[in-house]
Amino acid sequence: MSERKYNKEEPLTELISIRVSTQLYNKLEQQRMQSNCRSLGEFTRNILSEKEVIWIHRDSSMDGIAAELAGIKNEIKAIGTNINQVTRYFNGSTLSNQKIFEALKILDDYKKAAGPCEKVVNIISGLKWSPK
């Protein structure tokens, strides 16, 4: 485990304890989840000491595309694993007929990979990128 990161010049030694309503607690927790803070204590310390809190905005319009790309990635990964297994068998074989047969299997796997790669290209080309 890594050592806990804290400011060694100004350690946190004093404890402040407050009670809040469930509604306020949930609101603070929701805000913390949208920030760069890892805990509610860190979040409230940053607010109280007027330190910068970085807000993280997540664009949910890309969720469907991200899920589709993740599925395609897994599909391509499985095809790659098949290609590696056939290649290993191909390199270990001494019979020329067997090598030709294994090479044809690899060619089929490469053709299978073309479909998902085409999907990725189509998805990416359909995205609207905002140039800066």
Number of C-alpha atoms within 10 A of each C-alpha: 3 4 5 6 6 9 8 7 6 7 8 9 5 6 6 4 5 5 7 8 8 9 9 11 13 12 11 15 16 12 16 22 15 15 16 15 17 10 13 16 11 14 21 17 12 14 12 9 8 9 11 10 16 11 13 12 8 9 7 9 8 11 11 10 15 12 11 14 17 12 13 18 15 12 16 20 13 14 18 16 13 16 20 13 12 19 17 12 14 20 10 10 13 10 9 10 10 13 18 12 12 20 16 13 17 21 13 12 19 16 12 14 18 12 12 18 15 11 14 17 10 11 13 13 10 9 10 7 8 5 4 3
